[in-house]
Amino acid sequence: MSESPYDPHARHYVQCLPFGAQLLGAQGAAPRTRFRLWAPSRRIVQVEIEGPDAAPEAAALIDMAPAGNGWFEAEAECGAGTRYRYRLDANLAVPDPASRFQPGDVHGPSEVIDARAYQWQNTEWRGRPWEEMVLYELHVGALGGYAGVQKRLPRIAGLGVTAIELMPLADFSGTRNWGYDGVLPYAPDSSYGRPDELKALIDCAHGLGLAVFLDVVYNHFGPDGNYLHEYAREFFRDDIATPWGPSIDFSRPEVRDFFCDNALYWINEYRFDGLRLDAVHAIGDTDWLRELADHVHGSVKHGRHVHLVLENEHNEANLLETHFDAQWNDDAHNALHVLLTGEQEGYYRAFTDKPIDKLARVLAEGFAYQGDASPVHDGAPRGERSAHLPPTVFVMFLQNHDQIGNRAFGERLRSLCAPQALLAATGLLLLSPQIPLLFMEEEYGSTQPFLFFTDYTGELADAVREGRRREFAKFAAFNDASARTRIPDPNDPQTFALSSPAYDEASDETGATRGTGDRDAWRHFYQSALAVRAKLITPRLAQTRALGVTVLASSSGRHANALVARWRLADGETLAIALNLTPDALPFPEHPDGMVIFETPPRARDRVNSYELPPYSLVAWMTGDVNSYALAHDARIADEREPQA
């Protein structure tokens, strides 16, 4: 990085890369660019620089000199805005695998970018401590590109969210994609805007107190636009196949460096506050994951908060002990989803047996599966012991891009369960010591689907559409081939349109929604719970430990889908949450031994004080010398604006 992120006079940031197109010299000097490519499968490589009219005959070809170990390099008198390719032979020119921008999509030329051109405004921003995080996952394309997301930031910040998490931005084929089919991991996709527009979005978020995370995919490349096999076959293994093709070979230092430098690039040049690493279980190299974390933490200036979060089906608790801040807690989601919907197919089979007990273990110990045999893994053990870890290393969610978009019709929970049950589960999400993650628009009780979408044509479009439908053949609702034809075509533009929330202009600059109605009531619920979290829970989260969870019984004495969980907070006070996800009132064996800080439905505490936990309810209280009781009383749900069933 060229300048200290905390120098009050610093306004420009660049991560100097050892490959790709790197501008040389000081600003204002004659423009010159160094090009560097790892192409061990080729003996001759040229860099092809487009002329001003972009005609093929006007392109300049510059021989790249071999630099050892498969590297080629060259310098040219050109600057920002220059478009270039690497010419491999007379018939094949490819984009730069480390391209900073692809103005004409994945098959077109790369563009030389001057990272120093953007003048940052909020240069004193140092991020937020992990315990303060309330994450808000969103899809940039569905919200109108970088500029569209930026318009929504005041409302998101006004909700009580402290960080936005962008689904992957790596350049993909076409103009519509979930983001997990990227092929050029250094190039933010051009369909969302130019690099400086992404920087402006991040800069604006920082000015509003929002951290910004990026979801990165290091386990595979998408099916269209990846040319690495043409000049760097050594990038992949020939002995391990994945659903996306040959496995990436992380034993090679060039491959390891390619992705390590990518992480540093996003954090230092774009000033992201953290990364979420997609499906690291598919990488299969925990040593490299630790190496990546060491590189990132070693590059961050003292006093800056940068966080690394995993998605890891293997539940490897050891990675959370020293190297990574947190992991998405699929176990928490799956247990809650089964309790709310009763669904039992797919990976939910692993949570249908006593789901309330699994939720209890999640709240007490982190993972539900800690080396236990998993029915969706052919009975093999899954996970590691996690009870020694603090609850803040687990990211809890009720909805996210996977859990909605991987459904055939992209239904949100609002369409799948009783609204009051969803409110009670949401109260747990927002108030438990685990770190909450929301999915865009859920704070409005949205029923709009979020579907799987792509922008492929020809045979690839057919393969993606039919492959998507085959995935659901094992589900009872889609056993019949004709039923599967109802599953939306990912490549149909309407599929993307159905997944893109309209921007509501009836919002003032502070993020407050005008008018009344169901959307306002849902938002008020989230806003109130997050106000309680920010004032009473977040300041006490460091060193928090679970004290235990009790599963409650029905009037007949049988276990019910209800529990009471307790945690010891940093200052010795106790947070307790009682949750009832049944449609029946349950005997409650105690009075809350402290101050009630949140409840749903309104006045649920009155029945709790009469030793009864209402249907579909949540009551949270704190014991000890809790400060700010008056604020908590004002913030909790205690009026008629709560959404009604």
Backbone hydrogen bonds, N-H to C=O, Kabsch-Sander energy under -0.5 kcal/mol:
donor,donor_aa,acceptor,acceptor_aa,energy
2,S,14,V,-0.9
7,D,4,S,-1.1
10,A,7,D,-2.2
13,Y,115,A,-0.6
16,C,14,V,-0.7
17,L,15,Q,-0.5
20,G,36,R,-2.9
22,Q,20,G,-0.6
22,Q,34,R,-2.6
24,L,32,R,-2.9
29,A,26,A,-1.8
33,T,76,A,-2.6
34,R,22,Q,-2.7
35,F,74,A,-3.5
36,R,20,G,-1.4
37,L,72,F,-2.6
39,A,37,L,-0.8
39,A,70,G,-3.0
41,S,231,Y,-2.5
42,R,39,A,-2.0
46,Q,87,R,-2.1
47,V,62,I,-2.7
48,E,46,Q,-0.6
48,E,85,R,-3.1
49,I,47,V,-0.6
49,I,60,A,-3.1
50,E,48,E,-0.5
50,E,83,R,-2.6
54,A,51,G,-1.6
58,A,55,A,-1.8
59,A,56,P,-1.3
60,A,49,I,-3.1
62,I,47,V,-2.3
62,I,60,A,-0.5
64,M,45,V,-2.3
65,A,73,E,-2.7
67,A,71,W,-3.3
68,G,71,W,-0.5
71,W,68,G,-1.6
72,F,37,L,-2.5
73,E,65,A,-1.9
74,A,35,F,-2.2
76,A,33,T,-2.2
78,C,76,A,-1.7
81,G,112,V,-3.1
82,T,79,G,-1.9
84,Y,110,S,-2.4
85,R,48,E,-2.1
86,Y,94,V,-2.9
87,R,46,Q,-2.9
87,R,85,R,-0.6
88,L,86,Y,-0.6
88,L,92,L,-2.7
89,D,92,L,-1.4
92,L,89,D,-0.9
94,V,86,Y,-2.6
99,S,96,D,-2.0
104,G,109,P,-0.6
105,D,102,Q,-1.4
108,G,105,D,-1.3
110,S,84,Y,-2.9
111,E,101,F,-2.0
112,V,82,T,-3.0
115,A,113,I,-1.0
117,A,114,D,-1.9
118,Y,115,A,-0.6
120,W,11,R,-3.1
120,W,118,Y,-0.8
123,T,121,Q,-1.3
125,W,122,N,-1.2
132,E,129,P,-1.6
133,M,130,W,-2.1
135,L,436,P,-2.3
136,Y,163,A,-1.3
137,E,438,L,-3.2
138,L,165,E,-2.4
140,V,138,L,-0.6
143,L,139,H,-1.2
144,G,141,G,-1.6
145,G,140,V,-2.3
146,Y,192,Y,-1.9
148,G,144,G,-1.0
149,V,145,G,-2.4
150,Q,146,Y,-2.2
151,K,147,A,-1.6
152,R,148,G,-0.8
152,R,149,V,-0.9
153,L,149,V,-0.8
153,L,150,Q,-0.8
156,I,152,R,-2.1
157,A,153,L,-3.0
158,G,154,P,-2.3
159,L,155,R,-0.9
159,L,156,I,-0.8
160,G,156,I,-0.6
160,G,157,A,-1.1
161,V,156,I,-1.2
162,T,134,V,-1.7
163,A,134,V,-1.7
164,I,211,A,-2.4
165,E,136,Y,-2.6
166,L,213,F,-2.7
167,M,138,L,-2.4
171,D,184,L,-1.3
171,D,187,A,-1.8
178,W,453,F,-1.3
182,G,179,G,-0.7
183,V,171,D,-2.8
184,L,171,D,-1.2
187,A,184,L,-1.8
189,D,169,L,-2.6
192,Y,189,D,-1.4
193,G,190,S,-0.7
197,E,194,R,-1.2
198,L,194,R,-1.5
199,K,195,P,-2.3
200,A,196,D,-2.1
201,L,197,E,-1.8
202,I,198,L,-2.2
203,D,199,K,-2.9
204,C,200,A,-2.5
205,A,201,L,-2.4
206,H,202,I,-2.4
207,G,203,D,-1.8
208,L,204,C,-1.1
208,L,205,A,-0.8
209,G,206,H,-1.5
210,L,205,A,-2.8
211,A,162,T,-2.8
211,A,209,G,-0.5
213,F,164,I,-3.0
214,L,274,G,-1.8
215,D,166,L,-2.5
216,V,214,L,-0.5
216,V,276,R,-2.6
218,Y,216,V,-0.6
222,G,182,G,-1.7
227,Y,225,G,-0.8
230,E,227,Y,-2.3
231,Y,227,Y,-0.6
231,Y,228,L,-1.2
232,A,228,L,-3.3
235,F,232,A,-2.3
236,F,233,R,-1.8
237,R,247,S,-3.3
242,T,245,G,-2.3
245,G,242,T,-1.7
247,S,240,I,-2.6
249,D,235,F,-2.5
250,F,248,I,-1.2
252,R,249,D,-1.3
256,R,252,R,-2.4
257,D,253,P,-2.8
258,F,254,E,-1.7
259,F,255,V,-1.6
260,C,256,R,-2.4
261,D,257,D,-3.0
262,N,258,F,-1.0
263,A,259,F,-2.0
264,L,260,C,-2.0
265,Y,261,D,-2.4
266,W,262,N,-2.1
267,I,263,A,-1.9
268,N,264,L,-3.0
269,E,265,Y,-2.1
270,Y,265,Y,-1.0
272,F,266,W,-2.0
273,D,212,V,-3.1
274,G,212,V,-0.8
275,L,307,H,-1.9
276,R,214,L,-2.5
277,L,275,L,-0.6
277,L,309,V,-3.2
278,D,216,V,-2.7
278,D,276,R,-0.7
280,V,277,L,-0.5
280,V,311,E,-2.5
282,A,279,A,-1.7
283,I,280,V,-1.5
284,G,280,V,-1.3
289,L,285,D,-1.6
290,R,286,T,-2.1
291,E,287,D,-2.1
292,L,288,W,-3.0
293,A,289,L,-2.3
294,D,290,R,-2.5
295,H,291,E,-2.4
296,V,292,L,-2.5
297,H,293,A,-2.8
298,G,294,D,-2.2
299,S,295,H,-1.0
299,S,296,V,-1.0
300,V,296,V,-1.0
304,R,301,K,-2.0
305,H,126,R,-3.2
306,V,304,R,-0.7
307,H,273,D,-2.1
309,V,275,L,-2.6
310,L,326,A,-2.4
311,E,277,L,-1.7
315,N,312,N,-1.8
317,A,315,N,-1.4
319,L,316,E,-1.4
320,L,317,A,-1.4
321,E,317,A,-0.5
321,E,318,N,-0.8
322,T,318,N,-0.6
323,H,319,L,-0.7
324,F,319,L,-1.6
325,D,308,L,-1.9
326,A,308,L,-1.2
327,Q,393,V,-2.0
328,W,310,L,-2.8
329,N,395,V,-3.1
330,D,328,W,-1.3
333,H,329,N,-1.6
334,N,330,D,-3.1
335,A,331,D,-2.2
336,L,332,A,-2.1
337,H,333,H,-3.0
338,V,334,N,-2.2
339,L,335,A,-2.0
340,L,336,L,-2.2
341,T,337,H,-2.7
342,G,338,V,-2.2
348,Y,345,E,-1.5
349,R,346,G,-1.7
350,A,347,Y,-1.1
351,F,348,Y,-2.1
352,T,349,R,-0.8
354,K,352,T,-0.9
357,D,354,K,-0.7
358,K,354,K,-1.6
359,L,355,P,-2.5
360,A,356,I,-2.3
361,R,357,D,-2.1
362,V,358,K,-2.2
363,L,359,L,-2.4
364,A,360,A,-1.8
365,E,361,R,-3.4
366,G,361,R,-0.6
366,G,362,V,-1.8
367,F,365,E,-0.9
370,Q,368,A,-0.7
371,G,382,R,-3.5
372,D,382,R,-0.8
374,S,380,A,-2.3
377,H,374,S,-1.7
378,D,375,P,-0.6
379,G,374,S,-2.3
380,A,377,H,-2.0
382,R,372,D,-2.1
383,G,314,H,-0.6
384,E,315,N,-1.4
389,L,386,S,-1.9
393,V,390,P,-1.7
394,F,391,P,-1.6
395,V,327,Q,-2.7
396,M,394,F,-0.7
396,M,435,I,-2.5
398,L,437,L,-0.5
404,I,400,N,-1.7
405,G,401,H,-2.1
406,N,402,D,-2.4
407,R,404,I,-1.8
410,G,407,R,-0.7
415,S,412,R,-1.7
416,L,413,L,-2.1
417,C,413,L,-1.3
422,L,418,A,-2.1
423,L,419,P,-2.3
424,A,420,Q,-2.0
425,A,421,A,-2.4
426,T,422,L,-2.5
427,G,423,L,-2.3
428,L,424,A,-1.6
429,L,425,A,-2.3
430,L,426,T,-2.6
431,L,427,G,-1.4
432,S,428,L,-2.2
435,I,394,F,-2.1
437,L,396,M,-2.0
438,L,135,L,-2.8
440,M,137,E,-2.2
442,E,439,F,-2.5
444,Y,441,E,-1.7
445,G,442,E,-2.2
446,S,441,E,-1.1
450,F,410,G,-1.7
453,F,451,L,-0.5
454,T,490,P,-2.2
460,L,457,T,-0.8
461,A,457,T,-1.0
462,D,458,G,-1.9
463,A,459,E,-2.6
464,V,460,L,-2.6
465,R,461,A,-2.4
466,E,462,D,-2.7
467,G,463,A,-2.4
468,R,464,V,-2.3
469,R,465,R,-1.7
470,R,466,E,-2.2
471,E,467,G,-1.6
472,F,468,R,-0.6
472,F,469,R,-0.9
473,A,470,R,-1.8
475,F,472,F,-1.7
478,F,475,F,-2.0
479,N,476,A,-1.2
483,A,480,D,-0.7
484,R,480,D,-1.3
485,T,481,A,-0.9
486,R,483,A,-1.4
487,I,484,R,-1.5
492,D,489,D,-1.5
495,T,492,D,-1.8
496,F,492,D,-1.0
497,A,493,P,-2.2
498,L,494,Q,-2.7
499,S,495,T,-0.7
499,S,496,F,-0.7
500,S,497,A,-1.3
505,E,503,Y,-0.8
507,S,505,E,-2.3
508,D,512,A,-1.8
511,G,508,D,-2.0
514,R,506,A,-1.5
521,A,517,G,-2.0
522,W,518,D,-2.4
523,R,519,R,-2.4
524,H,520,D,-2.6
525,F,521,A,-1.9
526,Y,522,W,-2.1
527,Q,523,R,-3.0
528,S,524,H,-2.5
529,A,525,F,-2.3
530,L,526,Y,-2.6
531,A,527,Q,-1.7
532,V,528,S,-1.9
533,R,529,A,-2.4
534,A,530,L,-2.6
535,K,531,A,-2.0
536,L,532,V,-2.8
537,I,532,V,-0.8
537,I,533,R,-1.4
538,T,533,R,-3.4
540,R,537,I,-1.9
541,L,538,T,-1.8
544,T,541,L,-2.3
545,R,568,R,-2.2
547,L,566,R,-3.0
548,G,566,R,-1.1
550,T,564,V,-2.8
552,L,562,A,-2.1
554,S,558,R,-3.3
557,G,554,S,-1.9
560,A,552,L,-2.6
562,A,560,A,-2.2
563,L,579,L,-2.2
564,V,550,T,-2.3
565,A,577,I,-2.6
566,R,548,G,-2.1
567,W,575,L,-2.4
568,R,545,R,-3.3
569,L,567,W,-0.6
569,L,573,E,-3.2
570,A,540,R,-2.8
572,G,569,L,-2.1
574,T,623,T,-0.9
575,L,567,W,-2.4
576,A,621,W,-2.9
577,I,565,A,-2.5
578,A,619,V,-3.0
579,L,563,L,-2.8
580,N,617,S,-2.9
581,L,561,N,-2.7
586,L,613,L,-2.4
588,F,611,Y,-1.9
594,G,592,P,-1.3
595,M,622,M,-2.6
596,V,594,G,-0.5
597,I,620,A,-2.6
598,F,620,A,-1.5
600,T,618,L,-2.2
604,A,601,P,-1.5
606,D,603,R,-1.0
607,R,603,R,-0.7
607,R,604,A,-0.5
608,V,604,A,-1.9
609,N,605,R,-2.9
610,S,607,R,-0.6
611,Y,608,V,-2.1
612,E,607,R,-1.8
613,L,586,L,-3.2
616,Y,582,T,-2.2
617,S,580,N,-1.1
617,S,614,P,-0.5
618,L,600,T,-2.8
619,V,578,A,-2.1
620,A,598,F,-2.7
621,W,576,A,-2.4
622,M,595,M,-2.1
623,T,574,T,-2.1
626,V,624,G,-1.9
632,A,628,S,-2.4
633,H,629,Y,-2.6
634,D,630,A,-2.1
635,A,631,L,-2.2
636,R,632,A,-2.2
638,A,636,R,-0.7
642,E,639,D,-0.8
